[in-house]
Amino acid sequence: MTHDEALKQLSHLARERAFGRRVGSDRLIQIGLDALIAGVESPSLAMLAGLLRNEEPEAPELFDQVLEELGLAFHPPTDPRAAKWAMAYWVAGQVADGSLDPATGTHLIWADIAYDLGDPQDLEPLVICAINLDGWEESWGVSREQLNREAVEAANQFLSRRPRHDDQH
């Protein structure tokens, strides 16, 4: 793992946690260790990376300190609807850049975001992709790869319509 990849992973986990996804202490400690080995420097990083199994409960707080020290802390919008939209753009971005499996990403948008937002029309193409990928059968005459490509395209379309004022966090 390179220095930049380690920073990207730290930033990714920061967003995962900020959007309420559960991230185990073991993963936080492992990314701390990976980042340390990759040459990332922060006063709390070595402490995070060196936590023993019985010290795992300390990991979330140390991880947050590391993020603050590296300037990677992420705070989603305080408005719940704005936070859900921010999460939708984040997940769609991962589907679009290939860092998240299209079925997993569209399912997240369908199950964790669209319903809470009242099934907005902007998310409908991604929800349709999620439903198709979730129920796919070989007899449909369309390949799973084609459905994945459609999901990536739907994610790109959604991202292209993103209002510019949402870029602040």
C-alpha positions in Angstrom: 0.0 0.0 0.0 1.4 3.4 -0.9 1.2 6.6 1.2 -1.6 8.0 -1.0 -3.5 4.7 -1.0 -3.3 4.6 2.8 -4.7 8.2 3.0 -7.5 7.3 0.6 -8.4 4.3 2.8 -8.4 6.4 6.0 -10.6 8.9 4.3 -12.9 6.2 3.0 -13.3 4.7 6.5 -13.9 8.2 7.9 -16.9 8.6 5.5 -18.2 5.0 6.1 -18.3 5.8 9.9 -19.7 9.3 9.4 -22.6 7.8 7.4 -23.4 5.4 10.2 -21.9 2.3 8.7 -20.4 0.0 11.4 -16.6 -0.4 11.1 -15.0 -2.9 13.5 -12.1 -1.8 15.7 -10.0 -4.6 14.1 -10.4 -2.8 10.7 -9.5 0.6 12.2 -6.4 -0.9 13.8 -5.4 -2.7 10.6 -5.7 0.4 8.5 -3.7 2.2 11.1 -1.0 -0.4 10.8 -1.1 -0.3 7.0 -0.9 3.5 7.0 2.1 3.4 9.4 3.9 0.9 7.2 3.1 3.1 4.2 4.8 6.1 5.8 1.9 8.1 7.0 2.8 10.2 10.0 0.5 11.4 12.8 1.1 11.5 16.6 -1.7 9.0 17.3 -1.2 6.6 14.4 1.4 4.5 16.1 -0.8 4.2 19.2 -3.8 3.1 17.0 -1.7 0.6 15.0 -0.2 -0.9 18.2 -3.5 -1.6 20.1 -3.8 -5.1 21.4 -6.9 -7.1 21.2 -8.0 -6.2 24.7 -7.5 -2.5 23.9 -9.8 -2.6 20.8 -12.5 -0.4 22.5 -10.0 2.5 22.3 -9.7 2.2 18.5 -12.6 4.4 17.4 -11.5 7.4 19.5 -7.8 7.0 18.4 -8.9 6.6 14.8 -10.9 9.9 15.1 -7.7 11.6 16.5 -5.7 10.3 13.6 -8.2 11.7 11.1 -8.1 15.1 12.9 -4.3 15.1 12.9 -4.2 14.3 9.2 -7.0 16.8 8.2 -9.1 13.9 7.0 -12.0 14.2 9.4 -15.4 14.1 7.6 -18.6 15.6 9.1 -21.7 14.9 7.0 -24.4 17.6 6.8 -26.3 17.9 10.1 -29.6 18.0 8.2 -30.7 14.3 8.0 -32.0 14.7 4.4 -28.8 16.4 3.3 -26.7 13.7 4.9 -28.7 11.0 3.0 -28.1 12.9 -0.3 -24.4 13.2 0.6 -24.2 9.5 1.2 -26.0 8.8 -2.1 -23.4 10.8 -4.0 -20.6 9.1 -2.1 -21.9 5.6 -2.8 -22.6 6.5 -6.5 -19.1 7.8 -6.8 -17.7 4.5 -5.6 -19.9 2.6 -8.0 -18.8 4.9 -10.8 -15.1 4.6 -10.1 -15.2 0.9 -9.6 -14.2 0.8 -6.0 -17.6 -0.6 -4.9 -19.4 -3.5 -6.6 -22.4 -2.1 -8.5 -24.9 -4.6 -6.9 -23.7 -3.7 -3.4 -23.7 0.1 -4.1 -27.1 0.2 -5.8 -28.5 -2.0 -3.0 -27.2 0.5 -0.4 -28.8 3.4 -2.2 -32.1 1.4 -2.6 -32.2 0.0 1.0 -30.5 2.7 3.1 -31.1 6.0 1.2 -34.0 6.1 -1.3 -36.7 4.9 1.0 -35.7 7.4 3.7 -35.8 10.2 1.1 -39.3 9.2 -0.1 -38.0 7.5 -3.2 -37.0 10.6 -5.2 -37.0 10.4 -9.0 -33.3 11.2 -9.1 -32.5 7.9 -7.4 -35.0 5.8 -9.4 -32.5 4.6 -12.1 -30.1 3.4 -9.4 -33.0 1.7 -7.5 -34.1 0.0 -10.7 -30.5 -1.3 -11.2 -30.5 -2.6 -7.6 -33.8 -4.4 -8.1 -32.6 -5.9 -11.4 -29.2 -7.0 -9.9 -30.9 -8.4 -6.8 -33.4 -10.5 -8.7 -31.3 -11.4 -11.7 -31.7 -14.8 -13.3 -29.8 -16.3 -16.2 -33.1 -16.8 -18.0 -33.5 -13.0 -18.5 -31.4 -13.0 -21.6 -29.2 -10.2 -20.2 -25.9 -10.8 -18.6 -25.1 -9.8 -15.0 -22.1 -7.9 -16.5 -24.5 -5.9 -18.6 -26.6 -5.0 -15.6 -23.4 -4.0 -13.8 -22.5 -1.7 -16.7 -26.0 -0.2 -16.6 -25.5 0.5 -12.8 -22.2 2.2 -13.4 -23.8 4.3 -16.1 -26.7 5.2 -13.9 -24.3 6.2 -11.1 -22.4 8.4 -13.6 -25.6 10.0 -14.8 -26.7 10.7 -11.2 -23.3 12.2 -10.4 -23.4 14.4 -13.6 -26.6 16.0 -12.3 -25.2 16.8 -8.9 -25.8 20.4 -7.8 -22.4 22.1 -7.3 -23.4 23.7 -4.0 -23.4 20.2 -2.4 -19.6 20.0 -2.6 -19.1 21.7 0.8 -18.9 19.5 3.9 
